C-alpha cells in the first residue's frame, strides 16, 4: 500500500492508502483530464456514495478503464 496526502476542496487535508498501481492510474487520469490529483480526488469525493474515499477512488478508476475499453471495443 502507498499513502498519498491530498487536500479536498482546497481545505480538508487527508491521507489515502492505495495500491501503487491505483496511485499511478490516479495520477495518469488526473493528467489526462488536466486536473491536479487534489482536484480529481475532490471530484471523486463529491460524487461518492457510502464507500470510504479509497474505495471510491478504486471504483472511479475501474469505471474509467471500463469506459475506455468499451469505447475502443464496442459490443
Chimera marker file (.cmm) of the C-alpha trace (Angstrom):
<marker_set name="trace">
<marker id="1" x="0.000" y="0.000" z="0.000" r="1" g="1" b="0" radius="0.5"/>
<marker id="2" x="1.083" y="3.518" z="-0.706" r="1" g="1" b="0" radius="0.5"/>
<marker id="3" x="-0.094" y="6.556" z="1.226" r="1" g="1" b="0" radius="0.5"/>
<marker id="4" x="-0.643" y="9.841" z="-0.542" r="1" g="1" b="0" radius="0.5"/>
<marker id="5" x="-1.651" y="13.122" z="1.032" r="1" g="1" b="0" radius="0.5"/>
<marker id="6" x="-4.367" y="15.156" z="-0.647" r="1" g="1" b="0" radius="0.5"/>
<marker id="7" x="-6.320" y="18.299" z="0.031" r="1" g="1" b="0" radius="0.5"/>
<marker id="8" x="-10.036" y="18.003" z="-0.657" r="1" g="1" b="0" radius="0.5"/>
<marker id="9" x="-11.924" y="21.099" z="-1.797" r="1" g="1" b="0" radius="0.5"/>
<marker id="10" x="-8.882" y="23.222" z="-1.041" r="1" g="1" b="0" radius="0.5"/>
<marker id="11" x="-9.381" y="22.957" z="2.703" r="1" g="1" b="0" radius="0.5"/>
<marker id="12" x="-9.527" y="19.396" z="4.062" r="1" g="1" b="0" radius="0.5"/>
<marker id="13" x="-6.201" y="17.557" z="4.273" r="1" g="1" b="0" radius="0.5"/>
<marker id="14" x="-6.273" y="13.749" z="4.413" r="1" g="1" b="0" radius="0.5"/>
<marker id="15" x="-4.216" y="10.692" z="3.536" r="1" g="1" b="0" radius="0.5"/>
<marker id="16" x="-5.346" y="7.926" z="1.234" r="1" g="1" b="0" radius="0.5"/>
<marker id="17" x="-3.938" y="4.390" z="1.168" r="1" g="1" b="0" radius="0.5"/>
<marker id="18" x="-3.958" y="2.773" z="-2.263" r="1" g="1" b="0" radius="0.5"/>
<marker id="19" x="-2.016" y="0.091" z="-4.047" r="1" g="1" b="0" radius="0.5"/>
<marker id="20" x="0.823" y="1.618" z="-6.126" r="1" g="1" b="0" radius="0.5"/>
<marker id="21" x="-0.937" y="0.650" z="-9.371" r="1" g="1" b="0" radius="0.5"/>
<marker id="22" x="-4.013" y="2.651" z="-8.367" r="1" g="1" b="0" radius="0.5"/>
<marker id="23" x="-1.866" y="5.639" z="-7.382" r="1" g="1" b="0" radius="0.5"/>
<marker id="24" x="-0.185" y="5.515" z="-10.807" r="1" g="1" b="0" radius="0.5"/>
<marker id="25" x="-3.553" y="5.316" z="-12.586" r="1" g="1" b="0" radius="0.5"/>
<marker id="26" x="-4.973" y="8.149" z="-10.475" r="1" g="1" b="0" radius="0.5"/>
<marker id="27" x="-2.017" y="10.338" z="-11.478" r="1" g="1" b="0" radius="0.5"/>
<marker id="28" x="-2.472" y="9.352" z="-15.136" r="1" g="1" b="0" radius="0.5"/>
<marker id="29" x="-6.205" y="10.147" z="-15.094" r="1" g="1" b="0" radius="0.5"/>
<marker id="30" x="-5.636" y="13.492" z="-13.399" r="1" g="1" b="0" radius="0.5"/>
<marker id="31" x="-3.038" y="14.434" z="-16.000" r="1" g="1" b="0" radius="0.5"/>
<marker id="32" x="-5.268" y="13.273" z="-18.873" r="1" g="1" b="0" radius="0.5"/>
<marker id="33" x="-8.137" y="15.384" z="-17.525" r="1" g="1" b="0" radius="0.5"/>
<marker id="34" x="-5.844" y="18.409" z="-16.989" r="1" g="1" b="0" radius="0.5"/>
<marker id="35" x="-6.523" y="18.337" z="-13.251" r="1" g="1" b="0" radius="0.5"/>
<marker id="36" x="-4.356" y="18.069" z="-10.192" r="1" g="1" b="0" radius="0.5"/>
<marker id="37" x="-4.699" y="14.976" z="-8.061" r="1" g="1" b="0" radius="0.5"/>
<marker id="38" x="-6.339" y="17.165" z="-5.416" r="1" g="1" b="0" radius="0.5"/>
<marker id="39" x="-8.932" y="18.373" z="-7.938" r="1" g="1" b="0" radius="0.5"/>
<marker id="40" x="-9.700" y="14.861" z="-9.162" r="1" g="1" b="0" radius="0.5"/>
<marker id="41" x="-9.952" y="13.474" z="-5.623" r="1" g="1" b="0" radius="0.5"/>
<marker id="42" x="-12.246" y="16.381" z="-4.710" r="1" g="1" b="0" radius="0.5"/>
<marker id="43" x="-14.500" y="15.431" z="-7.653" r="1" g="1" b="0" radius="0.5"/>
<marker id="44" x="-14.497" y="11.751" z="-6.669" r="1" g="1" b="0" radius="0.5"/>
<marker id="45" x="-15.232" y="12.674" z="-3.044" r="1" g="1" b="0" radius="0.5"/>
<marker id="46" x="-18.203" y="14.826" z="-4.038" r="1" g="1" b="0" radius="0.5"/>
<marker id="47" x="-19.694" y="12.031" z="-6.190" r="1" g="1" b="0" radius="0.5"/>
<marker id="48" x="-19.172" y="9.082" z="-3.862" r="1" g="1" b="0" radius="0.5"/>
<marker id="49" x="-21.969" y="7.269" z="-2.115" r="1" g="1" b="0" radius="0.5"/>
<marker id="50" x="-21.341" y="5.480" z="1.195" r="1" g="1" b="0" radius="0.5"/>
<marker id="51" x="-17.967" y="3.885" z="0.467" r="1" g="1" b="0" radius="0.5"/>
<marker id="52" x="-14.785" y="5.235" z="2.014" r="1" g="1" b="0" radius="0.5"/>
<marker id="53" x="-12.650" y="7.527" z="-0.108" r="1" g="1" b="0" radius="0.5"/>
<marker id="54" x="-10.010" y="4.937" z="-1.016" r="1" g="1" b="0" radius="0.5"/>
<marker id="55" x="-12.724" y="2.557" z="-2.226" r="1" g="1" b="0" radius="0.5"/>
<marker id="56" x="-14.439" y="5.371" z="-4.125" r="1" g="1" b="0" radius="0.5"/>
<marker id="57" x="-11.174" y="6.118" z="-5.918" r="1" g="1" b="0" radius="0.5"/>
<marker id="58" x="-10.705" y="2.473" z="-6.887" r="1" g="1" b="0" radius="0.5"/>
<marker id="59" x="-14.292" y="2.299" z="-8.190" r="1" g="1" b="0" radius="0.5"/>
<marker id="60" x="-13.810" y="5.543" z="-10.129" r="1" g="1" b="0" radius="0.5"/>
<marker id="61" x="-10.634" y="4.200" z="-11.743" r="1" g="1" b="0" radius="0.5"/>
<marker id="62" x="-12.346" y="0.913" z="-12.620" r="1" g="1" b="0" radius="0.5"/>
<marker id="63" x="-15.269" y="2.759" z="-14.235" r="1" g="1" b="0" radius="0.5"/>
<marker id="64" x="-12.894" y="4.955" z="-16.240" r="1" g="1" b="0" radius="0.5"/>
<marker id="65" x="-10.987" y="1.909" z="-17.506" r="1" g="1" b="0" radius="0.5"/>
<marker id="66" x="-14.216" y="0.104" z="-18.406" r="1" g="1" b="0" radius="0.5"/>
<marker id="67" x="-15.428" y="3.194" z="-20.239" r="1" g="1" b="0" radius="0.5"/>
<marker id="68" x="-12.187" y="3.387" z="-22.198" r="1" g="1" b="0" radius="0.5"/>
<marker id="69" x="-12.377" y="-0.302" z="-23.111" r="1" g="1" b="0" radius="0.5"/>
<marker id="70" x="-15.989" y="-0.033" z="-24.260" r="1" g="1" b="0" radius="0.5"/>
<marker id="71" x="-15.111" y="2.961" z="-26.456" r="1" g="1" b="0" radius="0.5"/>
<marker id="72" x="-12.252" y="1.047" z="-28.071" r="1" g="1" b="0" radius="0.5"/>
<marker id="73" x="-14.088" y="-2.272" z="-28.335" r="1" g="1" b="0" radius="0.5"/>
<marker id="74" x="-17.833" y="-1.675" z="-28.631" r="1" g="1" b="0" radius="0.5"/>
<marker id="75" x="-20.064" y="-4.723" z="-28.346" r="1" g="1" b="0" radius="0.5"/>
<link id1="1" id2="2" r="1" g="1" b="0" radius="0.2"/>
<link id1="2" id2="3" r="1" g="1" b="0" radius="0.2"/>
<link id1="3" id2="4" r="1" g="1" b="0" radius="0.2"/>
<link id1="4" id2="5" r="1" g="1" b="0" radius="0.2"/>
<link id1="5" id2="6" r="1" g="1" b="0" radius="0.2"/>
<link id1="6" id2="7" r="1" g="1" b="0" radius="0.2"/>
<link id1="7" id2="8" r="1" g="1" b="0" radius="0.2"/>
<link id1="8" id2="9" r="1" g="1" b="0" radius="0.2"/>
<link id1="9" id2="10" r="1" g="1" b="0" radius="0.2"/>
<link id1="10" id2="11" r="1" g="1" b="0" radius="0.2"/>
<link id1="11" id2="12" r="1" g="1" b="0" radius="0.2"/>
<link id1="12" id2="13" r="1" g="1" b="0" radius="0.2"/>
<link id1="13" id2="14" r="1" g="1" b="0" radius="0.2"/>
<link id1="14" id2="15" r="1" g="1" b="0" radius="0.2"/>
<link id1="15" id2="16" r="1" g="1" b="0" radius="0.2"/>
<link id1="16" id2="17" r="1" g="1" b="0" radius="0.2"/>
<link id1="17" id2="18" r="1" g="1" b="0" radius="0.2"/>
<link id1="18" id2="19" r="1" g="1" b="0" radius="0.2"/>
<link id1="19" id2="20" r="1" g="1" b="0" radius="0.2"/>
<link id1="20" id2="21" r="1" g="1" b="0" radius="0.2"/>
<link id1="21" id2="22" r="1" g="1" b="0" radius="0.2"/>
<link id1="22" id2="23" r="1" g="1" b="0" radius="0.2"/>
<link id1="23" id2="24" r="1" g="1" b="0" radius="0.2"/>
<link id1="24" id2="25" r="1" g="1" b="0" radius="0.2"/>
<link id1="25" id2="26" r="1" g="1" b="0" radius="0.2"/>
<link id1="26" id2="27" r="1" g="1" b="0" radius="0.2"/>
<link id1="27" id2="28" r="1" g="1" b="0" radius="0.2"/>
<link id1="28" id2="29" r="1" g="1" b="0" radius="0.2"/>
<link id1="29" id2="30" r="1" g="1" b="0" radius="0.2"/>
<link id1="30" id2="31" r="1" g="1" b="0" radius="0.2"/>
<link id1="31" id2="32" r="1" g="1" b="0" radius="0.2"/>
<link id1="32" id2="33" r="1" g="1" b="0" radius="0.2"/>
<link id1="33" id2="34" r="1" g="1" b="0" radius="0.2"/>
<link id1="34" id2="35" r="1" g="1" b="0" radius="0.2"/>
<link id1="35" id2="36" r="1" g="1" b="0" radius="0.2"/>
<link id1="36" id2="37" r="1" g="1" b="0" radius="0.2"/>
<link id1="37" id2="38" r="1" g="1" b="0" radius="0.2"/>
<link id1="38" id2="39" r="1" g="1" b="0" radius="0.2"/>
<link id1="39" id2="40" r="1" g="1" b="0" radius="0.2"/>
<link id1="40" id2="41" r="1" g="1" b="0" radius="0.2"/>
<link id1="41" id2="42" r="1" g="1" b="0" radius="0.2"/>
<link id1="42" id2="43" r="1" g="1" b="0" radius="0.2"/>
<link id1="43" id2="44" r="1" g="1" b="0" radius="0.2"/>
<link id1="44" id2="45" r="1" g="1" b="0" radius="0.2"/>
<link id1="45" id2="46" r="1" g="1" b="0" radius="0.2"/>
<link id1="46" id2="47" r="1" g="1" b="0" radius="0.2"/>
<link id1="47" id2="48" r="1" g="1" b="0" radius="0.2"/>
<link id1="48" id2="49" r="1" g="1" b="0" radius="0.2"/>
<link id1="49" id2="50" r="1" g="1" b="0" radius="0.2"/>
<link id1="50" id2="51" r="1" g="1" b="0" radius="0.2"/>
<link id1="51" id2="52" r="1" g="1" b="0" radius="0.2"/>
<link id1="52" id2="53" r="1" g="1" b="0" radius="0.2"/>
<link id1="53" id2="54" r="1" g="1" b="0" radius="0.2"/>
<link id1="54" id2="55" r="1" g="1" b="0" radius="0.2"/>
<link id1="55" id2="56" r="1" g="1" b="0" radius="0.2"/>
<link id1="56" id2="57" r="1" g="1" b="0" radius="0.2"/>
<link id1="57" id2="58" r="1" g="1" b="0" radius="0.2"/>
<link id1="58" id2="59" r="1" g="1" b="0" radius="0.2"/>
<link id1="59" id2="60" r="1" g="1" b="0" radius="0.2"/>
<link id1="60" id2="61" r="1" g="1" b="0" radius="0.2"/>
<link id1="61" id2="62" r="1" g="1" b="0" radius="0.2"/>
<link id1="62" id2="63" r="1" g="1" b="0" radius="0.2"/>
<link id1="63" id2="64" r="1" g="1" b="0" radius="0.2"/>
<link id1="64" id2="65" r="1" g="1" b="0" radius="0.2"/>
<link id1="65" id2="66" r="1" g="1" b="0" radius="0.2"/>
<link id1="66" id2="67" r="1" g="1" b="0" radius="0.2"/>
<link id1="67" id2="68" r="1" g="1" b="0" radius="0.2"/>
<link id1="68" id2="69" r="1" g="1" b="0" radius="0.2"/>
<link id1="69" id2="70" r="1" g="1" b="0" radius="0.2"/>
<link id1="70" id2="71" r="1" g="1" b="0" radius="0.2"/>
<link id1="71" id2="72" r="1" g="1" b="0" radius="0.2"/>
<link id1="72" id2="73" r="1" g="1" b="0" radius="0.2"/>
<link id1="73" id2="74" r="1" g="1" b="0" radius="0.2"/>
<link id1="74" id2="75" r="1" g="1" b="0" radius="0.2"/>
</marker_set>
